[in-house]
Amino acid sequence: MIAFKGIKKVLFGYSKKDVIMYIELLNEYLNSRIAEKDRQVNLILEQNKMLLKRLEMLEKNKDDIALSLIHAKKKADNILADARKQADIILKDTMEEKERQAEQYKQVEEEFEEFRQSVSKVLKSFIRGAEGIKKDCDKAHKLNIGE
């Protein structure tokens, strides 16, 4: 507050001129204080405006990040689903190929067993034939010697 000691007392109170001067001085002081407060308020309002813009930008960035995360999550889910489908297809194809090869192996084993049995029969037949020829040769030899 402003201190003013220059008001003189006159016959019926204070000097009118001194009171008016004091009021004018007080008015100037208050006007300068009001102007300073207005300047501070304007500065705070400007800072508030800048902070609100920054907050709006941060909220927009937050929304953009959230949307990006949602999009990335959907994309990752799709990639995983596709990978699972492909893995299932590969597994199914592999299992079918394994079964096909097992069936082929079984068929080859059966064919080999049939071939082995066939060769065995042919060999036994050949041996019997050879033994018959040997007997015939032995008989012929005995007949030739015994003549």
Rosetta constraint file for C-alpha pairs under 8 A:
AtomPair CA 2 CA 26 HARMONIC 6.89 0.50
AtomPair CA 2 CA 29 HARMONIC 7.49 0.50
AtomPair CA 4 CA 22 HARMONIC 6.97 0.50
AtomPair CA 6 CA 18 HARMONIC 7.06 0.50
AtomPair CA 7 CA 14 HARMONIC 6.62 0.50
AtomPair CA 7 CA 15 HARMONIC 6.56 0.50
AtomPair CA 7 CA 18 HARMONIC 5.09 0.50
AtomPair CA 7 CA 19 HARMONIC 6.47 0.50
AtomPair CA 7 CA 22 HARMONIC 7.67 0.50
AtomPair CA 8 CA 14 HARMONIC 5.72 0.50
AtomPair CA 8 CA 15 HARMONIC 5.59 0.50
AtomPair CA 8 CA 18 HARMONIC 6.87 0.50
AtomPair CA 9 CA 13 HARMONIC 5.64 0.50
AtomPair CA 9 CA 14 HARMONIC 4.29 0.50
AtomPair CA 9 CA 15 HARMONIC 5.89 0.50
AtomPair CA 10 CA 14 HARMONIC 5.23 0.50
AtomPair CA 10 CA 15 HARMONIC 5.66 0.50
AtomPair CA 14 CA 18 HARMONIC 7.48 0.50
AtomPair CA 14 CA 19 HARMONIC 6.96 0.50
AtomPair CA 15 CA 19 HARMONIC 6.19 0.50
AtomPair CA 16 CA 20 HARMONIC 6.12 0.50
AtomPair CA 17 CA 21 HARMONIC 6.09 0.50
AtomPair CA 18 CA 22 HARMONIC 5.99 0.50
AtomPair CA 19 CA 23 HARMONIC 6.04 0.50
AtomPair CA 20 CA 24 HARMONIC 6.04 0.50
AtomPair CA 21 CA 25 HARMONIC 6.01 0.50
AtomPair CA 22 CA 26 HARMONIC 5.92 0.50
AtomPair CA 23 CA 27 HARMONIC 5.89 0.50
AtomPair CA 24 CA 28 HARMONIC 6.10 0.50
AtomPair CA 25 CA 29 HARMONIC 6.14 0.50
AtomPair CA 26 CA 30 HARMONIC 6.04 0.50
AtomPair CA 27 CA 31 HARMONIC 5.91 0.50
AtomPair CA 28 CA 32 HARMONIC 6.07 0.50
AtomPair CA 29 CA 33 HARMONIC 6.17 0.50
AtomPair CA 30 CA 34 HARMONIC 5.95 0.50
AtomPair CA 31 CA 35 HARMONIC 5.96 0.50
AtomPair CA 32 CA 36 HARMONIC 6.06 0.50
AtomPair CA 33 CA 37 HARMONIC 6.06 0.50
AtomPair CA 34 CA 38 HARMONIC 5.94 0.50
AtomPair CA 35 CA 39 HARMONIC 6.06 0.50
AtomPair CA 36 CA 40 HARMONIC 6.17 0.50
AtomPair CA 37 CA 41 HARMONIC 5.97 0.50
AtomPair CA 38 CA 42 HARMONIC 5.98 0.50
AtomPair CA 39 CA 43 HARMONIC 6.08 0.50
AtomPair CA 40 CA 44 HARMONIC 6.06 0.50
AtomPair CA 41 CA 45 HARMONIC 5.94 0.50
AtomPair CA 42 CA 46 HARMONIC 6.01 0.50
AtomPair CA 43 CA 47 HARMONIC 6.14 0.50
AtomPair CA 44 CA 48 HARMONIC 5.92 0.50
AtomPair CA 45 CA 49 HARMONIC 6.01 0.50
AtomPair CA 46 CA 50 HARMONIC 6.22 0.50
AtomPair CA 47 CA 51 HARMONIC 6.04 0.50
AtomPair CA 48 CA 52 HARMONIC 5.97 0.50
AtomPair CA 49 CA 53 HARMONIC 6.23 0.50
AtomPair CA 50 CA 54 HARMONIC 6.14 0.50
AtomPair CA 51 CA 55 HARMONIC 5.94 0.50
AtomPair CA 52 CA 56 HARMONIC 6.01 0.50
AtomPair CA 53 CA 57 HARMONIC 6.11 0.50
AtomPair CA 54 CA 58 HARMONIC 6.04 0.50
AtomPair CA 55 CA 59 HARMONIC 6.02 0.50
AtomPair CA 56 CA 60 HARMONIC 6.10 0.50
AtomPair CA 57 CA 61 HARMONIC 6.08 0.50
AtomPair CA 58 CA 62 HARMONIC 5.96 0.50
AtomPair CA 59 CA 63 HARMONIC 6.08 0.50
AtomPair CA 60 CA 64 HARMONIC 6.04 0.50
AtomPair CA 61 CA 65 HARMONIC 5.96 0.50
AtomPair CA 62 CA 66 HARMONIC 6.04 0.50
AtomPair CA 63 CA 67 HARMONIC 6.08 0.50
AtomPair CA 64 CA 68 HARMONIC 6.01 0.50
AtomPair CA 65 CA 69 HARMONIC 6.02 0.50
AtomPair CA 66 CA 70 HARMONIC 6.14 0.50
AtomPair CA 67 CA 71 HARMONIC 6.04 0.50
AtomPair CA 68 CA 72 HARMONIC 5.94 0.50
AtomPair CA 69 CA 73 HARMONIC 5.96 0.50
AtomPair CA 70 CA 74 HARMONIC 6.20 0.50
AtomPair CA 71 CA 75 HARMONIC 6.10 0.50
AtomPair CA 72 CA 76 HARMONIC 5.96 0.50
AtomPair CA 73 CA 77 HARMONIC 6.02 0.50
AtomPair CA 74 CA 78 HARMONIC 6.12 0.50
AtomPair CA 75 CA 79 HARMONIC 6.11 0.50
AtomPair CA 76 CA 80 HARMONIC 6.06 0.50
AtomPair CA 77 CA 81 HARMONIC 6.04 0.50
AtomPair CA 78 CA 82 HARMONIC 6.05 0.50
AtomPair CA 79 CA 83 HARMONIC 6.01 0.50
AtomPair CA 80 CA 84 HARMONIC 6.03 0.50
AtomPair CA 81 CA 85 HARMONIC 6.17 0.50
AtomPair CA 82 CA 86 HARMONIC 6.11 0.50
AtomPair CA 83 CA 87 HARMONIC 5.97 0.50
AtomPair CA 84 CA 88 HARMONIC 6.01 0.50
AtomPair CA 85 CA 89 HARMONIC 6.14 0.50
AtomPair CA 86 CA 90 HARMONIC 6.04 0.50
AtomPair CA 87 CA 91 HARMONIC 5.93 0.50
AtomPair CA 88 CA 92 HARMONIC 5.96 0.50
AtomPair CA 89 CA 93 HARMONIC 5.99 0.50
AtomPair CA 90 CA 94 HARMONIC 5.93 0.50
AtomPair CA 91 CA 95 HARMONIC 6.03 0.50
AtomPair CA 92 CA 96 HARMONIC 6.10 0.50
AtomPair CA 93 CA 97 HARMONIC 6.02 0.50
AtomPair CA 94 CA 98 HARMONIC 6.00 0.50
AtomPair CA 95 CA 99 HARMONIC 6.14 0.50
AtomPair CA 96 CA 100 HARMONIC 6.02 0.50
AtomPair CA 97 CA 101 HARMONIC 6.01 0.50
AtomPair CA 98 CA 102 HARMONIC 5.99 0.50
AtomPair CA 99 CA 103 HARMONIC 6.04 0.50
AtomPair CA 100 CA 104 HARMONIC 6.08 0.50
AtomPair CA 101 CA 105 HARMONIC 5.95 0.50
AtomPair CA 102 CA 106 HARMONIC 6.09 0.50
AtomPair CA 103 CA 107 HARMONIC 6.09 0.50
AtomPair CA 104 CA 108 HARMONIC 6.08 0.50
AtomPair CA 105 CA 109 HARMONIC 6.06 0.50
AtomPair CA 106 CA 110 HARMONIC 6.17 0.50
AtomPair CA 107 CA 111 HARMONIC 6.09 0.50
AtomPair CA 108 CA 112 HARMONIC 5.92 0.50
AtomPair CA 109 CA 113 HARMONIC 6.08 0.50
AtomPair CA 110 CA 114 HARMONIC 6.12 0.50
AtomPair CA 111 CA 115 HARMONIC 6.00 0.50
AtomPair CA 112 CA 116 HARMONIC 5.99 0.50
AtomPair CA 113 CA 117 HARMONIC 6.08 0.50
AtomPair CA 114 CA 118 HARMONIC 6.00 0.50
AtomPair CA 115 CA 119 HARMONIC 6.01 0.50
AtomPair CA 116 CA 120 HARMONIC 5.95 0.50
AtomPair CA 117 CA 121 HARMONIC 6.11 0.50
AtomPair CA 118 CA 122 HARMONIC 6.15 0.50
AtomPair CA 119 CA 123 HARMONIC 5.97 0.50
AtomPair CA 120 CA 124 HARMONIC 6.04 0.50
AtomPair CA 121 CA 125 HARMONIC 5.94 0.50
AtomPair CA 122 CA 126 HARMONIC 5.90 0.50
AtomPair CA 123 CA 127 HARMONIC 5.92 0.50
AtomPair CA 124 CA 128 HARMONIC 6.04 0.50
AtomPair CA 125 CA 129 HARMONIC 6.00 0.50
AtomPair CA 126 CA 130 HARMONIC 5.93 0.50
AtomPair CA 127 CA 131 HARMONIC 5.93 0.50
AtomPair CA 128 CA 132 HARMONIC 6.03 0.50
AtomPair CA 129 CA 133 HARMONIC 6.11 0.50
AtomPair CA 130 CA 134 HARMONIC 6.01 0.50
AtomPair CA 131 CA 135 HARMONIC 6.11 0.50
AtomPair CA 132 CA 136 HARMONIC 6.11 0.50
AtomPair CA 133 CA 137 HARMONIC 5.96 0.50
AtomPair CA 134 CA 138 HARMONIC 5.96 0.50
AtomPair CA 135 CA 139 HARMONIC 6.06 0.50
AtomPair CA 136 CA 140 HARMONIC 6.03 0.50
AtomPair CA 137 CA 141 HARMONIC 5.90 0.50
AtomPair CA 138 CA 142 HARMONIC 6.06 0.50
AtomPair CA 139 CA 143 HARMONIC 6.02 0.50
AtomPair CA 140 CA 144 HARMONIC 6.04 0.50
AtomPair CA 141 CA 145 HARMONIC 6.10 0.50
AtomPair CA 142 CA 146 HARMONIC 5.76 0.50
AtomPair CA 143 CA 147 HARMONIC 5.97 0.50
